[in-house]
Amino acid sequence: MCGAELTVLPEGVRRVAAVLQAQGHPHMPVMLDDAARTAQQAADALGIALGQIAKSIIFRRKSDDAAVLVITAGDQRVDEKKVEALICPDGKRLGRADAEFVKARTGFSIGGVSPIAHATPPVTLIDQSLFRFDEIWAAAGHPHGVFKLEPQQLVTLTGAPVADVAVDPVQEKLTQARAIYLVAARADEIRALTENIPSPCISVCRMDAISGLCEGCFRTRDEIAAWSQASDAGKRGVWNLIEQRMAALQLLAAS
């Protein structure tokens, strides 16, 4: 890619391209059609499997407010507990990285976070699931920008270690089934209550990045934050939503 072509790219993509050029990487960023908004749509546009999309997940390490970048395959989910065990030796946890935090730390917007060319170098882990493929595609600093590379080239470009940080699908199903069992049992116990409605929390406080629901009580962040101030009628309404969500999850698991 020549200098003239680089100048027409978004600023974030130009930064990524500059690093790739400096490292002698053979593949420069390309821009996908604006319709490719999800990882699956990007994979379809490139004619590859979903797993070949190297997606970037950003967390916030609570002990020092550092950005933590986990690069995993597009068909995998990151297990926060595994990541915490690797990069939180003080026992503290990872926190949510909102759009403002991501932009400030990486210089990129959510959806376009590249593995390289960050404003501030993050703590980075590469999920071993990417090594199933000979060729992968990573974000290039813009929601529609990507570049091609091999998994080992990702290690070379980032200097990051490779680890098992993906959710075990079997364990995930068991954990979800246990949570549904416990919360459903509590729902049966309190069904006749009209006041002093208890919380559905079962001390599994971890948010699902895809659904936006807690994996233990099936509430949203807003519902959890508002619970203590909610009226009994409001709490009952949340319980009704929880039961609907659990039923939908059970149907999905059975399909």
C-alpha positions in Angstrom: 0.0 0.0 0.0 1.5 3.3 -1.0 1.5 6.6 0.9 -1.3 8.1 -1.2 -3.5 5.2 -0.5 -2.8 5.4 3.3 -3.9 9.0 3.4 -7.5 8.1 2.5 -7.9 5.6 5.4 -9.3 6.5 8.8 -6.8 7.8 11.3 -6.8 4.6 13.4 -6.3 2.4 10.4 -3.3 4.6 9.3 -1.7 4.0 12.7 -2.1 0.3 12.4 -0.8 0.3 8.9 2.3 2.3 10.0 3.1 -0.3 12.6 2.6 -3.1 10.2 4.9 -1.5 7.6 7.5 -0.8 10.3 7.4 -4.5 11.3 7.6 -5.7 7.7 4.2 -7.4 7.8 3.1 -8.6 4.4 -0.6 -7.7 4.6 -1.9 -4.1 5.0 -5.4 -3.2 6.3 -8.4 -3.4 4.1 -11.8 -1.8 4.5 -14.9 -3.9 4.5 -18.3 -2.7 3.4 -20.3 -0.7 6.0 -22.9 -3.5 6.1 -20.3 -5.8 7.8 -21.2 -4.7 11.4 -20.8 -8.0 13.3 -18.0 -10.6 13.5 -20.2 -13.0 11.5 -20.9 -10.4 8.8 -17.2 -9.6 8.6 -16.4 -13.3 8.3 -19.0 -13.7 5.5 -17.6 -10.7 3.7 -14.1 -12.2 3.8 -15.3 -15.7 3.0 -13.8 -17.2 6.1 -15.1 -19.1 9.2 -16.3 -17.0 12.2 -13.5 -18.4 14.3 -10.9 -16.8 12.0 -12.0 -13.4 13.1 -9.5 -12.4 15.9 -11.8 -10.3 18.1 -10.4 -7.9 20.7 -12.0 -7.9 24.1 -11.0 -5.1 26.5 -11.3 -5.4 30.3 -10.3 -2.9 33.1 -8.0 -4.3 35.8 -9.3 -2.9 39.1 -6.0 -3.0 41.0 -4.2 -0.4 38.7 -6.8 0.7 36.2 -4.8 -0.9 33.3 -6.5 -2.0 30.1 -6.4 -5.7 29.5 -6.7 -6.9 25.9 -7.8 -10.5 25.2 -7.6 -11.6 21.6 -9.8 -14.6 20.9 -11.4 -16.4 18.1 -14.7 -15.0 16.8 -16.6 -18.2 17.8 -15.3 -18.2 21.4 -16.2 -16.4 24.6 -13.7 -15.2 27.1 -13.7 -16.7 30.6 -13.0 -13.8 32.9 -12.0 -16.1 35.7 -9.2 -17.6 33.6 -8.0 -14.1 32.7 -8.1 -12.9 36.3 -6.1 -15.9 37.4 -3.4 -15.0 34.9 -3.2 -11.2 35.2 -4.6 -10.4 38.7 -2.1 -11.8 41.1 -3.4 -9.6 43.9 -6.7 -11.4 43.8 -8.6 -8.4 42.7 -11.0 -8.6 39.8 -11.5 -7.3 36.3 -14.0 -4.6 35.7 -16.1 -3.5 32.8 -14.4 -1.3 30.2 -16.8 1.3 28.8 -16.5 3.1 25.5 -14.8 6.1 27.1 -12.2 3.9 28.9 -11.5 1.9 25.7 -11.0 5.0 23.6 -8.8 6.7 26.1 -6.5 3.7 26.7 -6.3 2.2 23.2 -7.0 5.2 20.9 -9.6 3.0 19.1 -13.4 2.8 19.4 -15.1 -0.4 20.5 -15.6 -2.7 17.5 -12.3 -1.5 15.9 -9.7 -2.2 18.6 -6.6 -3.5 16.9 -4.1 -5.9 18.6 -1.4 -3.3 17.9 -0.8 0.5 17.7 -2.5 1.3 21.0 -2.3 4.7 22.6 -1.1 3.0 25.9 0.2 -0.5 25.6 -2.3 -2.9 27.3 -1.8 -6.1 29.2 -2.4 -8.6 26.4 -3.3 -12.3 26.2 -3.8 -14.4 23.1 -6.3 -17.2 23.3 -5.0 -20.5 22.0 -8.2 -21.2 20.1 -6.9 -19.0 17.3 -4.1 -21.5 16.5 -6.7 -23.9 15.0 -6.4 -21.8 11.8 -3.6 -21.0 9.4 -5.0 -17.6 8.6 -6.9 -15.1 10.8 -8.1 -11.5 10.4 -7.8 -8.9 13.1 -9.3 -5.4 13.6 -7.3 -2.6 12.1 -8.3 0.4 14.1 -11.8 0.9 12.7 -15.0 -1.1 12.9 -14.7 -1.8 9.2 -10.9 -2.2 9.0 -9.2 -5.6 9.1 -5.8 -7.1 8.3 -4.7 -10.6 7.5 -2.1 -12.5 9.5 -1.1 -15.9 10.9 -1.6 -16.7 14.6 2.1 -16.8 15.2 2.5 -13.4 13.5 0.0 -12.1 16.1 2.4 -13.3 18.8 5.3 -11.6 17.1 3.5 -8.3 16.5 2.1 -8.1 20.1 4.8 -9.9 22.1 1.8 -11.4 24.1 1.7 -14.8 25.7 -0.7 -17.5 24.4 -3.1 -19.0 27.0 -6.3 -20.9 27.4 -8.8 -18.1 28.2 -11.9 -19.3 26.4 -15.1 -20.5 28.1 -15.4 -24.3 28.2 -18.7 -24.9 26.5 -19.5 -28.0 28.6 -18.8 -26.2 31.8 -20.7 -23.1 30.6 -23.8 -25.2 30.1 -23.5 -26.8 33.5 -23.0 -23.5 35.2 -26.0 -22.0 33.4 -28.2 -25.0 34.3 -27.1 -24.7 38.0 -27.9 -21.0 38.1 -31.3 -21.6 36.5 -32.1 -24.3 39.0 -31.2 -22.2 42.0 -32.9 -19.0 40.8 -36.0 -20.9 39.7 -36.3 -22.6 43.1 -36.1 -19.2 44.8 -38.8 -17.9 42.4 -41.1 -20.7 43.4 -40.5 -20.0 47.1 -41.4 -16.3 46.9 -44.1 -16.4 44.2 -46.8 -15.5 46.8 -44.9 -12.6 48.4 -46.1 -9.1 47.8 -43.6 -7.2 50.0 -40.0 -7.6 51.1 -39.2 -9.3 47.8 -35.7 -10.9 48.1 -32.9 -10.4 45.6 -32.3 -13.2 43.0 -28.6 -13.0 43.5 -26.8 -16.4 44.1 -23.3 -14.9 44.5 -22.3 -15.6 40.8 -21.7 -12.0 39.9 -20.4 -12.1 36.3 -21.8 -10.3 33.3 -22.3 -12.1 30.0 -20.6 -9.9 27.4 -23.1 -11.0 24.7 -26.5 -11.0 26.5 -25.6 -8.2 29.0 -27.2 -10.3 31.8 -25.6 -11.5 35.0 -24.7 -15.2 34.6 -26.0 -15.9 38.1 -29.2 -13.9 38.5 -30.1 -13.1 34.9 -30.5 -9.3 35.6 -29.0 -6.4 33.6 -26.5 -4.1 35.2 -29.2 -1.4 35.5 -31.6 -3.8 37.2 -28.9 -4.8 39.7 -27.9 -1.2 40.4 -31.5 -0.2 40.9 -32.6 -3.1 43.0 -32.1 -1.7 46.5 -34.2 1.4 45.7 -36.9 -0.4 43.7 -40.4 -0.8 45.1 -41.8 -4.3 45.8 -43.8 -4.0 42.6 -40.7 -3.1 40.7 -38.8 -6.0 42.1 -41.7 -8.4 41.3 -41.5 -7.1 37.7 -37.8 -7.9 37.5 -38.5 -11.3 38.8 -41.0 -11.8 36.1 -38.4 -10.8 33.5 -35.9 -13.2 35.0 -38.2 -16.1 34.7 -38.9 -15.2 31.1 -35.2 -15.0 30.4 -34.5 -18.4 32.0 -37.3 -20.0 30.0 -35.8 -18.6 26.8 -32.3 -19.9 27.7 -33.7 -23.3 28.4 -35.5 -23.4 25.0 -32.2 -22.3 23.3 -30.2 -25.0 25.1 -32.7 -27.7 24.1 -32.8 -26.6 20.4 
